[in-house]
Amino acid sequence: MKEINFTVTIDEANMILEGIGLLPFARVYQLVGKLQEQARGQLNGETSTTEAPRPAPAPRV
């Protein structure tokens, strides 16, 4: 499967995760995990005080 790379700010990444969090968990949990893993990998070496993207809240049933 082809992959696409996006460049967004941390705030934009959090907004994307918030939107994804509105979808059924069973449908998006792998995508959320993949995004968080990639963000952690990129932000681990950063020396600034910026926060890593927060996980999207799980939809309430």
ABEGO torsion letter per residue (X at the ends): XBBBBBBBBAAAAAAAAAAAAABBAAAAAAAAAAAAAAAAAAAAABABABBBBBBBBBBBX
